[in-house]
Amino acid sequence: MAQASRKEILAALTDAETLYNQAPCGYLSFAADGTVIKINQTLLKWLGYYAEEVVDQKKFGDFLSKGGQIHYEMFFRPMLNISGSVKELSYELVKRDGSTFHVLFSAIAIRNAEQTILAVNAIITDNTDRKHYEREILRSKKLAEEEKRTFQFLADLIPEMIWTADAAGEIDYVNERFIHYFDLPGKSFSLNYILAKIQPEDRQRFIASWAESINAAKDLHIEIQLQNSSGQYEWHLVKAVPYLNEAQELIKWFGSCTNIDVHKRALKQKDEFISIASHELKTPITSLMGTLQLLDRMKNDPAPKMLPSLIERANKNVKKVHTLVAELLNVSQLNAGQLHLNKAMFKLGDMIFNCCQHVLTEGRFEILIEGDGHLEAYGDQNRIEQVVINFINNAMKYAPASQQISIAFTAGQGFVKVSVTDQGPGISKDKLPHLFERYYRVDSSGSQYSGLGLGLYICAEIIQRHGGEIGVDSQLGEGSTFWFTLPVSE
Ligand code: ADP
């Protein structure tokens, strides 16, 4: 197509009517009462009308939404009267098909010599895109806020202490659990505040590791004791990972503190237990070795006088080893859930009589049994005997000065209760809740009595697996009563 001559282009440019009609914005002139006097093609196209349908036929207000009409009356007109112009007011215009679009509206009033408004000239720009962007920005902002709230919720809900630090290692965010654990004074605190909460023995080690991690931008992984709001120190695993930007620069640290106190204590308890167990096993075995050496020496002796006492001593020590090994086996069976019960109805009186034989043979203690000989219970008789024997043996061991050990069995509503009472030193109140815990021994440091602290734990497990209860009533200086209950039927 032949190119338009410069003259032609200039002519087109200077054609005011063309400029007016094809401008990228809408032009509108209306009388003081709103009647449209002039409107350009651009605006007509946006609205979906022909000029003859609008000029002298419609008022500016006809193109406004309901809210727009109110705004026009309440704000636009008074503003125009006072200042003679309005600038970039946001309106929603209604098209012929009823749909709407957003515009920015600027207008200037044309007045006569008496300052009365004759007409209004307006420029209208399509604001749909801008509105769309504004809505997008608002939506993204809402989404970001929503995500922030979700993160906050998550961070505060998880049972971990979570924190972040800046590149220099200064803590700049902590979650609710963190604040709660240390009872922090609000959200503003320094790294020094947290350092003061580290057990002094661990502090230097932590500072050195943290500095090393920051310098090398490498993960932190350290176990330290932290002081909680009640002043107690608890073991924690403190971890932190560096966050690098695209240029591989360290910009933030994400960290957590996991409470591993129970786990640490359990490990320590296990270590202590292994050392006690080895010691407990070593004593009877050493004694047994001594006895065997003596027996070896006298093997050619025609009439060895010491033979009966040596055999008795050997028997005693083998029994000790056997008891200890049986306890250890019981515990591992319990842990593995392999303690099988052969439940049946059995007579309580007979069961208790079986349990007392070794005490009666020994003759050191008087045994008093009280109960209705017809009473029956439902359970694994051998396992229940194990519990009663444990109670009796403990009475003999821990209450050696007792003259008497009383065993009673009584009937309750749907259960029977068996109790073993001694006249020993009793147990202080603060120790009572722990007696049935694994490895617990009242006097764990003293070596006055041997034991692994497993007997009562095993008893409690056996009784609980029968659906019964186990307990102890005791006061210092008043003796102790260990008891349990059992169901009377399946
Ligand atoms: P152990 O192997 O140490 O005897 P137990 O679990 O049987 O383990 O007992 C736990 C602790 O309970 C014992 O170390 C002992 O201090 C205390 N205890 C148990 N029975 C009695 C009792 N009749 N009188 C006083 N203390 C007792």
Residues whose N, C-alpha, C, O or C-beta is under 5 A from the ligand:
A	BS01	ADP	N394 A395 Y398 G424 G426 I427 L435 Y440 R441 V442 D443 S450 G451 L452 G453 L454 G455 L456 Y457 S480
